[in-house]
Amino acid sequence: MFRKSLDVIFNFQYMFSKMCTRCRIVKSFDQFSKASKTRDGLQYTCKPCHTIENRVSRAKVIERKIEEALVQY
């Protein structure tokens, strides 16, 4: 009986949360941005991880543009 009640509590906790695929931490739905093409309607990565990915991506683009500009001159 005790085990069954723990399972109900455990499952209830995961009904309103999701694991980020980048940091592997279970977070509530409000920590994920919307994504209409995914099954649950939320992005795969949480907002903080998504911000980090965007900053890294932008830095790579800027680096590449600087290298291209140096090669042209």
C-alpha angles and dihedrals in degrees: 000000000000091000092052093053090051090052091052092051091045093049092046090055091055094046090075100034141064137198118245110232092216106045096022093224121137109236136172121266093256088067091066128072122229121269117179095198097059124088097244095035094246134102119259094237127055121248096260092049091046090053091052092049091051093050092050091048093049091049090053091050092050091048091051092049091050091050091049091050091051092050092052093056 
